[in-house]
Amino acid sequence: MSDRLRAGRLAAGLTQVQAAQRLRVSQPYLSQLEKGERPVTAELARAAAALYRLPATALPMPESTPEDADPQRLARQLAGLGYPGFAHLRSLKANPAAVVVGSLLQKDLEVRLAEALPWVLLTYPDMDWSWLVRHAKLHDVQNRLGFLVALAKSVAAAQPQFRDALGPLSSVEEQLERARLAREDTLCRDSMPAAERRWLEERRSPLARHWNLLSGLTAEQLSYAA
């Protein structure tokens, strides 16, 4: 983050004195932050990201990821990332990797939110993938992430505007393949009725079957895949 602070300030055409004044810190303190001599707090990182107009990938990660996040808050975070489906909502800035993990930890995630997640993976190919994979494994949701990565990869291969994401997605897919869990799961739908579970066991896509997920989501259903 310290490197991005300095690069962002220079790109914004601000001196350390000017930036420090706007961030409400002292110039010597800002200098220490840019040199990595002091930790950058989450509050200051958000303020700097707004001042320097840094990308969402520069925003700090949460200290803990909520497993019962408010769906409206997740929708607003997706709006803050630029997802067209929630453009009508008041946006809330958040790091894309944190939004993905926070969504995957939900017991019952709305379909419209789940459909937005491959778009996040496609739109932010420079996100902190190592953090994303590590936290997915930590919470045993690597199959959910692997399925979404594979969906996003199929879209990237077919849509030129997402081609930059193909390399990172392929690399992450290989990592998650090695960590694939044998137990069956859903795409954040713990309350799925037994009848629907039985139906999906027979009719889910080969991709969902590979990742041991009971999900009917396919790339063809994604509005941005057309």
Z-matrix of the N, CA and C atoms (Angstrom, degrees):
N
C 1 1.457
C 2 1.521 1 111.73
N 3 1.353 2 117.34 1 -32.14
C 4 1.460 3 120.47 2 -179.08
C 5 1.530 4 111.15 3 -61.73
N 6 1.336 5 116.81 4 -40.41
C 7 1.467 6 120.37 5 178.93
C 8 1.524 7 110.83 6 -63.81
N 9 1.324 8 116.08 7 -39.87
C 10 1.463 9 119.93 8 -179.60
C 11 1.522 10 111.39 9 -69.29
N 12 1.326 11 116.65 10 -30.72
C 13 1.460 12 119.27 11 177.30
C 14 1.518 13 110.79 12 -61.63
N 15 1.317 14 116.24 13 -48.89
C 16 1.464 15 120.02 14 -178.69
C 17 1.527 16 111.06 15 -67.46
N 18 1.344 17 116.07 16 -46.31
C 19 1.466 18 119.69 17 -179.45
C 20 1.526 19 110.79 18 -62.54
N 21 1.327 20 116.35 19 -40.06
C 22 1.456 21 120.17 20 179.75
C 23 1.512 22 112.22 21 -65.70
N 24 1.333 23 116.10 22 -40.35
C 25 1.468 24 120.54 23 178.96
C 26 1.525 25 111.01 24 -63.87
N 27 1.328 26 115.41 25 -45.04
C 28 1.461 27 119.37 26 179.88
C 29 1.524 28 111.14 27 -64.38
N 30 1.342 29 116.15 28 -41.37
C 31 1.462 30 119.67 29 178.95
C 32 1.520 31 111.53 30 -64.04
N 33 1.333 32 116.09 31 -30.13
C 34 1.464 33 120.88 32 179.29
C 35 1.523 34 111.55 33 -81.58
N 36 1.344 35 117.48 34 -6.47
C 37 1.460 36 121.27 35 178.49
C 38 1.514 37 113.88 36 73.12
N 39 1.339 38 116.50 37 31.55
C 40 1.460 39 120.82 38 -178.20
C 41 1.520 40 110.96 39 -111.21
N 42 1.328 41 115.86 40 142.41
C 43 1.455 42 119.86 41 171.64
C 44 1.522 43 108.19 42 -79.65
N 45 1.328 44 116.21 43 167.87
C 46 1.464 45 118.75 44 177.69
C 47 1.519 46 111.20 45 -62.15
N 48 1.314 47 116.67 46 -36.95
C 49 1.464 48 120.51 47 179.77
C 50 1.522 49 110.34 48 -64.77
N 51 1.320 50 116.80 49 -45.83
C 52 1.461 51 121.00 50 -179.69
C 53 1.532 52 111.06 51 -63.81
N 54 1.322 53 115.32 52 -44.91
C 55 1.465 54 119.43 53 -178.94
C 56 1.524 55 111.04 54 -65.84
N 57 1.323 56 115.58 55 -41.77
C 58 1.468 57 119.43 56 -179.90
C 59 1.525 58 110.96 57 -61.06
N 60 1.322 59 116.11 58 -40.88
C 61 1.465 60 119.71 59 178.82
C 62 1.517 61 111.60 60 -61.58
N 63 1.316 62 116.85 61 -42.95
C 64 1.469 63 120.57 62 -178.47
C 65 1.524 64 112.24 63 -73.42
N 66 1.328 65 115.90 64 -28.35
C 67 1.459 66 119.79 65 178.11
C 68 1.530 67 111.93 66 -88.44
N 69 1.330 68 115.34 67 -5.68
C 70 1.470 69 122.31 68 178.43
C 71 1.531 70 112.02 69 62.73
N 72 1.328 71 114.57 70 43.35
C 73 1.464 72 121.43 71 173.04
C 74 1.519 73 107.35 72 -131.91
N 75 1.310 74 116.96 73 169.71
C 76 1.459 75 120.28 74 178.72
C 77 1.530 76 109.88 75 -81.38
N 78 1.340 77 115.68 76 155.88
C 79 1.464 78 119.70 77 178.70
C 80 1.530 79 111.54 78 -63.77
N 81 1.346 80 119.81 79 -42.43
C 82 1.467 81 118.81 80 177.78
C 83 1.532 82 112.33 81 -61.61
N 84 1.330 83 116.44 82 -36.52
C 85 1.466 84 119.93 83 179.27
C 86 1.526 85 110.67 84 -66.73
N 87 1.334 86 117.13 85 -42.75
C 88 1.462 87 120.84 86 177.80
C 89 1.521 88 110.42 87 -62.92
N 90 1.324 89 116.52 88 -39.00
C 91 1.456 90 120.65 89 178.18
C 92 1.528 91 110.92 90 -60.36
N 93 1.336 92 116.23 91 -42.70
C 94 1.461 93 120.42 92 178.39
C 95 1.529 94 111.50 93 -64.08
N 96 1.335 95 115.84 94 -37.81
C 97 1.461 96 120.10 95 178.73
C 98 1.524 97 110.87 96 -64.49
N 99 1.324 98 115.98 97 -43.27
C 100 1.460 99 120.10 98 -178.64
C 101 1.528 100 112.11 99 -67.90
N 102 1.325 101 116.90 100 -25.92
C 103 1.460 102 120.98 101 178.62
C 104 1.524 103 112.01 102 -87.87
N 105 1.332 104 117.11 103 -3.88
C 106 1.453 105 120.50 104 -178.46
C 107 1.504 106 113.40 105 77.75
N 108 1.335 107 117.16 106 16.09
C 109 1.459 108 120.89 107 -178.67
C 110 1.521 109 112.23 108 -83.48
N 111 1.336 110 116.17 109 -13.72
C 112 1.467 111 121.18 110 176.63
C 113 1.521 112 108.78 111 -137.20
N 114 1.331 113 117.48 112 147.46
C 115 1.473 114 119.41 113 179.44
C 116 1.526 115 110.96 114 -71.55
N 117 1.308 116 115.79 115 143.94
C 118 1.461 117 121.33 116 178.57
C 119 1.527 118 108.27 117 -88.92
N 120 1.314 119 117.05 118 119.39
C 121 1.458 120 120.16 119 179.81
C 122 1.524 121 110.24 120 -70.96
N 123 1.324 122 116.00 121 157.72
C 124 1.466 123 120.50 122 179.82
C 125 1.529 124 110.87 123 -61.52
N 126 1.326 125 115.98 124 -39.60
C 127 1.468 126 119.89 125 -179.19
C 128 1.518 127 111.36 126 -63.91
N 129 1.339 128 116.47 127 -44.02
C 130 1.459 129 120.02 128 -179.84
C 131 1.531 130 110.82 129 -69.86
N 132 1.323 131 117.04 130 -36.12
C 133 1.464 132 120.19 131 178.92
C 134 1.529 133 110.50 132 -62.50
N 135 1.329 134 116.70 133 -41.26
C 136 1.466 135 119.95 134 177.99
C 137 1.523 136 110.91 135 -66.01
N 138 1.340 137 116.62 136 -41.13
C 139 1.460 138 120.61 137 179.63
C 140 1.527 139 110.59 138 -64.30
N 141 1.331 140 116.65 139 -42.90
C 142 1.465 141 120.70 140 179.72
C 143 1.519 142 110.84 141 -66.69
N 144 1.336 143 116.89 142 -39.98
C 145 1.461 144 120.14 143 179.26
C 146 1.520 145 110.84 144 -61.09
N 147 1.335 146 116.38 145 -39.23
C 148 1.464 147 120.24 146 178.66
C 149 1.523 148 111.00 147 -70.30
N 150 1.338 149 117.07 148 -43.89
C 151 1.464 150 121.54 149 -178.16
C 152 1.525 151 111.24 150 -65.56
N 153 1.318 152 117.86 151 -44.34
C 154 1.460 153 121.96 152 -176.68
C 155 1.526 154 112.59 153 -88.53
N 156 1.332 155 115.89 154 -4.32
C 157 1.471 156 121.69 155 -176.51
C 158 1.522 157 111.17 156 57.31
N 159 1.329 158 114.91 157 47.89
C 160 1.458 159 120.89 158 178.25
C 161 1.525 160 109.66 159 -76.21
N 162 1.333 161 117.93 160 157.15
C 163 1.473 162 120.52 161 178.69
C 164 1.522 163 111.26 162 -68.74
N 165 1.307 164 116.22 163 163.30
C 166 1.467 165 121.36 164 -178.42
C 167 1.521 166 111.74 165 -60.70
N 168 1.339 167 117.96 166 -25.90
C 169 1.458 168 120.88 167 179.79
C 170 1.526 169 112.24 168 -66.68
N 171 1.334 170 117.25 169 -14.18
C 172 1.457 171 120.73 170 179.17
C 173 1.518 172 111.99 171 -88.42
N 174 1.309 173 117.66 172 -8.36
C 175 1.453 174 121.34 173 -179.34
C 176 1.521 175 110.30 174 -70.85
N 177 1.337 176 117.43 175 149.51
C 178 1.472 177 120.37 176 -176.97
C 179 1.519 178 112.50 177 -69.49
N 180 1.323 179 114.88 178 153.15
C 181 1.454 180 120.88 179 174.36
C 182 1.520 181 109.60 180 -80.82
N 183 1.312 182 118.45 181 150.34
C 184 1.468 183 120.50 182 177.84
C 185 1.522 184 110.09 183 -69.81
N 186 1.330 185 116.60 184 150.21
C 187 1.455 186 120.21 185 177.50
C 188 1.520 187 111.24 186 -66.44
N 189 1.324 188 116.48 187 -31.64
C 190 1.462 189 121.32 188 175.66
C 191 1.523 190 107.88 189 -143.16
N 192 1.313 191 115.95 190 147.92
C 193 1.460 192 120.72 191 -178.48
C 194 1.522 193 109.60 192 -100.60
N 195 1.324 194 118.55 193 118.64
C 196 1.462 195 120.52 194 -177.93
C 197 1.521 196 112.16 195 -68.34
N 198 1.331 197 115.88 196 136.72
C 199 1.455 198 120.40 197 178.54
C 200 1.522 199 111.95 198 -95.20
N 201 1.309 200 116.50 199 0.30
C 202 1.463 201 120.71 200 179.27
C 203 1.529 202 109.75 201 -134.74
N 204 1.335 203 115.94 202 46.27
C 205 1.462 204 121.13 203 -175.95
C 206 1.522 205 111.34 204 -64.71
N 207 1.313 206 115.38 205 147.59
C 208 1.458 207 121.88 206 177.32
C 209 1.531 208 108.70 207 -67.96
N 210 1.346 209 118.42 208 125.53
C 211 1.472 210 120.64 209 179.70
C 212 1.525 211 112.77 210 -55.67
N 213 1.332 212 116.46 211 -35.80
C 214 1.456 213 119.19 212 179.64
C 215 1.524 214 111.00 213 -66.47
N 216 1.320 215 116.08 214 -36.22
C 217 1.462 216 119.96 215 177.84
C 218 1.531 217 110.24 216 -66.12
N 219 1.334 218 116.97 217 -42.85
C 220 1.464 219 120.23 218 177.35
C 221 1.529 220 110.65 219 -61.49
N 222 1.330 221 116.27 220 -40.91
C 223 1.463 222 119.98 221 178.87
C 224 1.525 223 110.54 222 -63.15
N 225 1.325 224 117.16 223 -40.69
C 226 1.467 225 120.81 224 179.14
C 227 1.528 226 110.95 225 -67.44
N 228 1.335 227 117.34 226 -34.97
C 229 1.461 228 120.20 227 176.05
C 230 1.526 229 110.95 228 -66.08
N 231 1.324 230 116.46 229 -39.75
C 232 1.464 231 120.44 230 176.46
C 233 1.528 232 110.42 231 -65.14
N 234 1.324 233 116.32 232 -36.62
C 235 1.467 234 120.06 233 175.22
C 236 1.525 235 109.95 234 -63.09
N 237 1.332 236 116.34 235 -40.15
C 238 1.459 237 120.65 236 178.39
C 239 1.516 238 112.99 237 -64.60
N 240 1.329 239 116.87 238 -25.73
C 241 1.464 240 121.39 239 177.15
C 242 1.528 241 111.89 240 -83.71
N 243 1.347 242 116.03 241 -7.62
C 244 1.461 243 120.01 242 177.13
C 245 1.507 244 115.02 243 97.94
N 246 1.338 245 118.04 244 11.41
C 247 1.454 246 119.76 245 -178.95
C 248 1.529 247 109.72 246 -64.53
N 249 1.334 248 118.57 247 122.19
C 250 1.469 249 121.85 248 -174.63
C 251 1.529 250 113.82 249 -59.35
N 252 1.324 251 117.23 250 -32.44
C 253 1.459 252 120.08 251 -176.73
C 254 1.504 253 114.77 252 -64.78
N 255 1.328 254 116.95 253 -18.26
C 256 1.465 255 120.69 254 -179.96
C 257 1.525 256 111.60 255 -121.97
N 258 1.313 257 116.09 256 25.05
C 259 1.468 258 120.56 257 -177.44
C 260 1.521 259 112.33 258 -62.69
N 261 1.332 260 117.52 259 -20.95
C 262 1.465 261 121.31 260 -178.20
C 263 1.523 262 112.61 261 -80.43
N 264 1.334 263 117.44 262 -9.72
C 265 1.459 264 120.83 263 -177.02
C 266 1.526 265 111.58 264 -91.06
N 267 1.320 266 115.33 265 155.32
C 268 1.468 267 120.19 266 173.96
C 269 1.523 268 107.35 267 -70.35
N 270 1.319 269 116.58 268 122.26
C 271 1.459 270 120.93 269 -171.81
C 272 1.520 271 112.89 270 -75.41
N 273 1.327 272 114.29 271 154.92
C 274 1.457 273 122.45 272 177.14
C 275 1.521 274 106.72 273 -134.18
N 276 1.330 275 117.09 274 121.26
C 277 1.453 276 121.07 275 -175.24
C 278 1.530 277 111.25 276 -74.90
N 279 1.323 278 115.98 277 136.44
C 280 1.456 279 121.76 278 177.52
C 281 1.516 280 108.66 279 -160.61
N 282 1.324 281 115.68 280 157.18
C 283 1.462 282 120.34 281 178.08
C 284 1.529 283 109.12 282 -71.43
N 285 1.335 284 118.49 283 133.50
C 286 1.469 285 120.26 284 -176.63
C 287 1.520 286 114.11 285 -59.16
N 288 1.331 287 118.17 286 -38.11
C 289 1.463 288 120.34 287 179.20
C 290 1.523 289 110.55 288 -63.42
N 291 1.328 290 116.80 289 -38.96
C 292 1.460 291 120.89 290 179.06
C 293 1.519 292 111.07 291 -68.20
N 294 1.325 293 116.91 292 -36.10
C 295 1.475 294 120.70 293 178.72
C 296 1.524 295 110.00 294 -65.03
N 297 1.327 296 116.87 295 -41.26
C 298 1.463 297 120.45 296 -179.45
C 299 1.529 298 110.45 297 -64.64
N 300 1.320 299 117.18 298 -48.81
C 301 1.466 300 120.01 299 179.96
C 302 1.526 301 110.81 300 -62.76
N 303 1.323 302 116.82 301 -44.68
C 304 1.455 303 120.24 302 179.28
C 305 1.517 304 112.16 303 -58.64
N 306 1.317 305 116.62 304 -36.16
C 307 1.467 306 121.19 305 178.83
C 308 1.521 307 111.26 306 -71.46
N 309 1.330 308 116.78 307 -41.51
C 310 1.460 309 120.68 308 -177.18
C 311 1.521 310 113.22 309 -69.05
N 312 1.313 311 117.14 310 -16.89
C 313 1.464 312 120.81 311 179.36
C 314 1.523 313 112.77 312 -86.45
N 315 1.324 314 116.75 313 -4.80
C 316 1.460 315 119.56 314 -178.19
C 317 1.527 316 110.97 315 -73.24
N 318 1.324 317 115.31 316 140.66
C 319 1.462 318 120.09 317 178.67
C 320 1.526 319 110.81 318 -73.05
N 321 1.322 320 116.35 319 -37.19
C 322 1.465 321 120.74 320 178.76
C 323 1.521 322 108.60 321 -139.44
N 324 1.319 323 115.53 322 95.45
C 325 1.457 324 122.54 323 -177.68
C 326 1.521 325 109.59 324 -93.62
N 327 1.322 326 116.27 325 131.77
C 328 1.461 327 120.05 326 178.71
C 329 1.528 328 110.17 327 -59.47
N 330 1.328 329 116.06 328 144.26
C 331 1.460 330 121.37 329 -177.32
C 332 1.520 331 111.09 330 -57.50
N 333 1.326 332 117.39 331 -41.49
C 334 1.467 333 120.26 332 -177.82
C 335 1.523 334 111.38 333 -63.27
N 336 1.341 335 117.64 334 -29.35
C 337 1.454 336 121.03 335 177.12
C 338 1.528 337 110.55 336 -76.24
N 339 1.317 338 116.48 337 -41.91
C 340 1.463 339 120.38 338 178.63
C 341 1.524 340 111.08 339 -61.74
N 342 1.331 341 116.73 340 -38.97
C 343 1.461 342 120.54 341 -179.34
C 344 1.523 343 112.29 342 -66.66
N 345 1.326 344 117.49 343 -21.39
C 346 1.465 345 121.04 344 -179.53
C 347 1.526 346 112.70 345 -80.73
N 348 1.328 347 117.32 346 -21.31
C 349 1.466 348 120.00 347 -172.41
C 350 1.525 349 114.09 348 -65.19
N 351 1.343 350 120.42 349 -42.52
C 352 1.473 351 117.62 350 175.23
C 353 1.522 352 112.34 351 -59.40
N 354 1.330 353 117.30 352 -33.09
C 355 1.471 354 120.83 353 177.68
C 356 1.525 355 110.42 354 -62.01
N 357 1.327 356 117.02 355 -40.15
C 358 1.470 357 120.33 356 178.31
C 359 1.524 358 109.94 357 -62.15
N 360 1.331 359 116.42 358 -44.96
C 361 1.464 360 120.55 359 179.31
C 362 1.523 361 111.65 360 -61.93
N 363 1.322 362 116.44 361 -34.91
C 364 1.460 363 121.55 362 -179.70
C 365 1.528 364 112.65 363 -76.04
N 366 1.313 365 116.37 364 -34.61
C 367 1.464 366 121.50 365 -171.95
C 368 1.522 367 112.95 366 -85.04
N 369 1.328 368 117.17 367 -22.32
C 370 1.464 369 120.51 368 -177.54
C 371 1.533 370 110.21 369 -122.83
N 372 1.329 371 117.22 370 67.51
C 373 1.470 372 119.93 371 -178.80
C 374 1.525 373 113.35 372 -66.48
N 375 1.346 374 117.55 373 -13.49
C 376 1.457 375 120.54 374 179.45
C 377 1.524 376 112.03 375 -98.85
N 378 1.319 377 117.83 376 15.31
C 379 1.456 378 120.37 377 179.17
C 380 1.523 379 110.40 378 -66.49
N 381 1.306 380 116.76 379 169.25
C 382 1.465 381 121.83 380 -179.24
C 383 1.528 382 108.62 381 -79.62
N 384 1.331 383 115.80 382 84.95
C 385 1.465 384 120.88 383 -176.84
C 386 1.516 385 112.37 384 -64.79
N 387 1.314 386 117.20 385 -36.77
C 388 1.469 387 119.72 386 -179.10
C 389 1.519 388 110.39 387 -63.05
N 390 1.334 389 116.98 388 -40.85
C 391 1.475 390 120.52 389 177.06
C 392 1.522 391 109.51 390 -64.38
N 393 1.316 392 116.08 391 -43.32
C 394 1.463 393 121.16 392 -178.13
C 395 1.525 394 110.94 393 -61.40
N 396 1.318 395 117.37 394 -49.72
C 397 1.466 396 121.49 395 -179.07
C 398 1.524 397 110.47 396 -64.72
N 399 1.327 398 116.75 397 -43.06
C 400 1.465 399 120.54 398 -178.39
C 401 1.529 400 111.27 399 -60.43
N 402 1.320 401 116.45 400 -44.16
C 403 1.462 402 119.29 401 -177.90
C 404 1.525 403 112.07 402 -75.80
N 405 1.323 404 117.61 403 -28.64
C 406 1.461 405 120.12 404 174.11
C 407 1.525 406 109.50 405 -64.27
N 408 1.327 407 116.67 406 -44.30
C 409 1.464 408 120.43 407 177.81
C 410 1.525 409 111.30 408 -65.40
N 411 1.315 410 116.08 409 -39.57
C 412 1.465 411 120.63 410 -178.56
C 413 1.524 412 111.23 411 -58.74
N 414 1.336 413 115.93 412 -35.35
C 415 1.466 414 120.78 413 -178.04
C 416 1.534 415 112.83 414 -102.51
N 417 1.335 416 116.93 415 10.39
C 418 1.472 417 122.20 416 178.54
C 419 1.526 418 113.22 417 58.19
N 420 1.318 419 117.23 418 38.77
C 421 1.465 420 120.60 419 176.56
C 422 1.532 421 110.30 420 -117.57
N 423 1.336 422 116.56 421 25.04
C 424 1.462 423 119.25 422 -178.70
C 425 1.520 424 112.48 423 -65.98
N 426 1.336 425 118.24 424 -27.95
C 427 1.466 426 119.01 425 176.75
C 428 1.523 427 110.98 426 -68.52
N 429 1.309 428 116.55 427 -39.74
C 430 1.462 429 120.51 428 177.10
C 431 1.521 430 109.69 429 -61.55
N 432 1.331 431 116.05 430 -45.91
C 433 1.463 432 119.94 431 179.84
C 434 1.528 433 110.67 432 -66.24
N 435 1.322 434 117.18 433 -42.00
C 436 1.454 435 120.36 434 -179.64
C 437 1.518 436 112.04 435 -60.34
N 438 1.313 437 116.77 436 -40.98
C 439 1.459 438 121.50 437 178.02
C 440 1.521 439 110.68 438 -62.20
N 441 1.330 440 117.15 439 -45.33
C 442 1.470 441 120.91 440 -179.86
C 443 1.523 442 111.28 441 -66.99
N 444 1.318 443 116.51 442 -38.78
C 445 1.468 444 120.18 443 177.41
C 446 1.522 445 110.21 444 -62.58
N 447 1.329 446 116.94 445 -42.64
C 448 1.457 447 120.53 446 179.13
C 449 1.526 448 111.49 447 -64.99
N 450 1.340 449 116.99 448 -39.48
C 451 1.461 450 120.52 449 175.38
C 452 1.525 451 110.78 450 -61.21
N 453 1.339 452 114.92 451 -48.07
C 454 1.463 453 119.70 452 -179.62
C 455 1.523 454 111.16 453 -61.86
N 456 1.311 455 116.67 454 -37.85
C 457 1.468 456 120.67 455 179.84
C 458 1.526 457 111.05 456 -62.74
N 459 1.335 458 117.13 457 -39.71
C 460 1.460 459 119.93 458 179.20
C 461 1.520 460 111.23 459 -66.02
N 462 1.337 461 116.41 460 -34.77
C 463 1.467 462 120.61 461 177.02
C 464 1.525 463 109.69 462 -69.63
N 465 1.326 464 117.34 463 -42.95
C 466 1.471 465 121.34 464 -179.54
C 467 1.522 466 111.49 465 -61.55
N 468 1.323 467 116.65 466 -35.66
C 469 1.466 468 120.21 467 -179.53
C 470 1.521 469 111.89 468 -69.48
N 471 1.342 470 115.96 469 -24.58
C 472 1.464 471 119.69 470 -176.02
C 473 1.523 472 113.97 471 -101.81
N 474 1.329 473 116.97 472 -21.18
C 475 1.459 474 120.87 473 -175.32
C 476 1.532 475 110.99 474 -114.40
N 477 1.335 476 118.62 475 114.05
C 478 1.474 477 121.42 476 -177.03
C 479 1.525 478 114.36 477 -56.23
N 480 1.346 479 118.22 478 -32.51
C 481 1.455 480 119.79 479 -176.89
C 482 1.535 481 112.70 480 -67.51
N 483 1.327 482 116.49 481 -15.65
C 484 1.464 483 120.44 482 179.67
C 485 1.528 484 112.05 483 -110.05
N 486 1.315 485 117.85 484 10.85
C 487 1.461 486 121.31 485 -172.79
C 488 1.536 487 112.69 486 -61.21
N 489 1.327 488 118.22 487 -30.16
C 490 1.474 489 120.58 488 -179.52
C 491 1.523 490 112.22 489 -63.64
N 492 1.317 491 116.89 490 -21.53
C 493 1.469 492 120.35 491 -177.47
C 494 1.528 493 112.32 492 -84.98
N 495 1.329 494 117.66 493 -11.27
C 496 1.456 495 120.68 494 -173.01
C 497 1.531 496 111.95 495 -61.39
N 498 1.324 497 117.30 496 -44.87
C 499 1.463 498 120.78 497 -179.82
C 500 1.518 499 113.00 498 -62.01
N 501 1.342 500 118.21 499 -55.29
C 502 1.469 501 119.78 500 178.38
C 503 1.524 502 113.05 501 -58.02
N 504 1.323 503 117.17 502 -40.44
C 505 1.463 504 120.33 503 -179.22
C 506 1.528 505 111.04 504 -64.71
N 507 1.314 506 117.12 505 -40.63
C 508 1.459 507 120.94 506 179.31
C 509 1.527 508 110.84 507 -63.29
N 510 1.323 509 116.12 508 -41.92
C 511 1.460 510 120.49 509 179.64
C 512 1.525 511 111.44 510 -64.84
N 513 1.327 512 116.53 511 -43.87
C 514 1.465 513 120.63 512 -179.94
C 515 1.528 514 110.75 513 -67.42
N 516 1.330 515 116.50 514 -37.41
C 517 1.464 516 119.87 515 178.51
C 518 1.526 517 110.72 516 -60.02
N 519 1.326 518 116.92 517 -40.50
C 520 1.465 519 120.60 518 178.90
C 521 1.526 520 110.76 519 -63.88
N 522 1.328 521 117.02 520 -41.19
C 523 1.464 522 120.34 521 178.44
C 524 1.517 523 111.56 522 -62.71
N 525 1.321 524 115.99 523 -44.73
C 526 1.456 525 120.56 524 -177.54
C 527 1.524 526 111.31 525 -71.50
N 528 1.330 527 117.13 526 -30.45
C 529 1.462 528 120.46 527 177.89
C 530 1.525 529 110.31 528 -60.39
N 531 1.314 530 116.01 529 -39.66
C 532 1.474 531 119.77 530 -179.90
C 533 1.524 532 111.86 531 -69.75
N 534 1.332 533 116.84 532 -20.39
C 535 1.466 534 120.98 533 -178.15
C 536 1.524 535 112.30 534 -108.02
N 537 1.335 536 116.89 535 13.10
C 538 1.460 537 120.88 536 -175.45
C 539 1.525 538 111.04 537 -61.89
N 540 1.329 539 115.56 538 133.66
C 541 1.454 540 121.83 539 -178.94
C 542 1.526 541 110.80 540 -87.99
N 543 1.323 542 116.15 541 146.42
C 544 1.461 543 121.12 542 -178.87
C 545 1.525 544 112.23 543 -81.79
N 546 1.325 545 116.72 544 -23.37
C 547 1.467 546 118.94 545 -176.71
C 548 1.525 547 110.78 546 -73.22
N 549 1.322 548 114.61 547 150.67
C 550 1.462 549 120.81 548 -179.37
C 551 1.517 550 110.44 549 -82.51
N 552 1.322 551 115.68 550 144.42
C 553 1.469 552 121.86 551 -177.07
C 554 1.528 553 108.19 552 -143.05
N 555 1.316 554 115.75 553 176.32
C 556 1.460 555 121.73 554 172.98
C 557 1.520 556 108.23 555 -118.89
N 558 1.315 557 116.51 556 169.41
C 559 1.460 558 119.94 557 175.45
C 560 1.527 559 107.53 558 -87.22
N 561 1.337 560 114.14 559 73.17
C 562 1.475 561 121.96 560 177.15
C 563 1.534 562 111.72 561 61.55
N 564 1.327 563 117.31 562 44.55
C 565 1.467 564 120.94 563 177.10
C 566 1.529 565 109.28 564 -136.65
N 567 1.325 566 115.39 565 69.09
C 568 1.458 567 120.66 566 -177.30
C 569 1.526 568 112.53 567 -63.78
N 570 1.323 569 117.28 568 -28.38
C 571 1.465 570 120.93 569 -176.88
C 572 1.532 571 112.74 570 -88.83
N 573 1.318 572 118.20 571 14.51
C 574 1.465 573 121.36 572 -179.43
C 575 1.530 574 110.31 573 -57.06
N 576 1.331 575 117.95 574 129.13
C 577 1.469 576 121.22 575 178.94
C 578 1.527 577 111.69 576 -61.76
N 579 1.322 578 115.45 577 152.80
C 580 1.463 579 121.01 578 -178.13
C 581 1.525 580 111.51 579 -60.00
N 582 1.339 581 116.99 580 -38.84
C 583 1.469 582 120.14 581 -179.20
C 584 1.519 583 111.21 582 -62.60
N 585 1.333 584 116.28 583 -40.91
C 586 1.466 585 119.72 584 179.27
C 587 1.530 586 110.56 585 -68.42
N 588 1.320 587 116.49 586 -36.74
C 589 1.461 588 120.12 587 177.15
C 590 1.527 589 110.83 588 -60.27
N 591 1.318 590 115.80 589 -45.03
C 592 1.465 591 119.47 590 179.82
C 593 1.520 592 110.93 591 -64.12
N 594 1.340 593 116.14 592 -39.50
C 595 1.466 594 120.31 593 -179.99
C 596 1.520 595 110.62 594 -63.66
N 597 1.336 596 117.10 595 -43.53
C 598 1.457 597 121.12 596 -178.49
C 599 1.526 598 112.19 597 -71.52
N 600 1.297 599 117.09 598 -30.28
C 601 1.461 600 119.60 599 177.21
C 602 1.524 601 110.91 600 -56.69
N 603 1.324 602 115.77 601 -34.18
C 604 1.463 603 120.94 602 -178.06
C 605 1.524 604 113.27 603 -91.64
N 606 1.333 605 117.30 604 -30.78
C 607 1.462 606 120.43 605 -168.10
C 608 1.535 607 115.21 606 -115.73
N 609 1.303 608 118.79 607 0.80
C 610 1.468 609 120.05 608 179.20
C 611 1.530 610 110.05 609 -65.30
N 612 1.309 611 115.00 610 160.44
C 613 1.460 612 120.41 611 -178.51
C 614 1.528 613 110.92 612 -69.70
N 615 1.329 614 118.05 613 158.49
C 616 1.466 615 120.60 614 175.79
C 617 1.534 616 111.96 615 -56.87
N 618 1.338 617 116.27 616 -32.91
C 619 1.463 618 120.04 617 179.68
C 620 1.527 619 110.77 618 -67.35
N 621 1.325 620 116.49 619 -44.61
C 622 1.463 621 120.05 620 178.19
C 623 1.526 622 110.42 621 -64.95
N 624 1.323 623 116.67 622 -38.70
C 625 1.469 624 120.42 623 178.74
C 626 1.528 625 110.21 624 -63.82
N 627 1.344 626 116.19 625 -41.65
C 628 1.469 627 119.99 626 -179.55
C 629 1.520 628 111.09 627 -59.56
N 630 1.332 629 116.23 628 -39.76
C 631 1.460 630 120.29 629 -178.38
C 632 1.528 631 112.41 630 -91.35
N 633 1.319 632 116.53 631 13.10
C 634 1.468 633 122.45 632 176.08
C 635 1.525 634 112.42 633 55.65
N 636 1.326 635 115.22 634 40.89
C 637 1.458 636 120.67 635 -179.53
C 638 1.527 637 110.69 636 -114.95
N 639 1.304 638 115.31 637 138.14
C 640 1.454 639 121.00 638 170.61
C 641 1.517 640 106.93 639 -92.04
N 642 1.326 641 115.75 640 93.53
C 643 1.462 642 121.67 641 -177.29
C 644 1.523 643 109.10 642 -149.84
N 645 1.307 644 115.03 643 141.52
C 646 1.454 645 119.92 644 176.74
C 647 1.507 646 113.10 645 -98.81
N 648 1.324 647 117.14 646 4.80
C 649 1.463 648 121.08 647 -177.93
C 650 1.525 649 111.03 648 -70.58
N 651 1.329 650 115.67 649 132.56
C 652 1.466 651 121.74 650 176.37
C 653 1.521 652 109.15 651 -132.60
N 654 1.317 653 116.84 652 164.18
C 655 1.461 654 121.58 653 -179.82
C 656 1.528 655 111.01 654 -62.22
N 657 1.332 656 115.96 655 -32.95
C 658 1.461 657 120.16 656 -178.35
C 659 1.529 658 112.62 657 -64.57
N 660 1.312 659 116.93 658 -22.94
C 661 1.463 660 121.08 659 -179.75
C 662 1.523 661 113.01 660 -80.84
N 663 1.318 662 117.51 661 -12.98
C 664 1.463 663 121.73 662 -175.96
C 665 1.517 664 109.94 663 -82.28
N 666 1.321 665 116.97 664 123.01
C 667 1.470 666 121.66 665 -175.69
C 668 1.522 667 112.15 666 -60.93
N 669 1.336 668 117.50 667 -31.93
C 670 1.461 669 121.53 668 -176.54
C 671 1.529 670 112.03 669 -85.27
N 672 1.344 671 116.97 670 -1.31
C 673 1.457 672 119.66 671 179.97
C 674 1.522 673 112.19 672 -86.92
N 675 1.360 674 116.71 673 -13.04
C 676 1.455 675 119.97 674 -177.02
C 677 1.520 676 111.02 675 -81.40
